[in-house]
Amino acid sequence: MDIVHGEEPFAGADDWGYGPPRYVTAGRVRLAADTLTQMTYDHLVQGVDPSELAAAEIYPQIWDSPTSLGWARDLFTPLTEFFHAAASDGHAMVIWLG
């Protein structure tokens, strides 16, 4: 499941920055919401090595500190709530990175 980049392309969509917008179907939004609800942020980053992220030049390029994996901790709960709300209403999601 790719909730970062989206899974389904829009036919004929132009590039809006990091590629064209994509979407996640309502069923996959439900699956993502259920999966996110069952995990913790610590579980999400378990086994991730910041030096490997730095070497791969993963955005944002902040991986020079062992504590850098905590930068998104405060975003995990709102993200989970957002997916849960969308799933509860039966919504799909448009995903666009810009």
Phi, psi and omega in degrees: 000133181241089179273354178275314184255351186085163184247321187254132178280152169272127180300126176075011181289139177279162175290125182253011181151278177256046182105175180287159176295152178227176178220164176241127182295161180302321179296321179285330174297318178299315179298317178297316180299315179296318180294314180297323180295330183272359181238167175248166177298319179300322177295320180300319184263001180302128178083358178277130181254115181305326180293329176290323177295319178296315181296327179274000180056045179284131178285142353282148185277075183237015194274021182275003181234143178296340180268002184296336180294345180278356187300330183257006183307316182289349179267344186295313181295313177299324177297315179299315179296321179298313178295321179296317179297315179297317179295320180298328179268001179073028183270147165274176178226137170270132180243127179215128174255130182221000000 
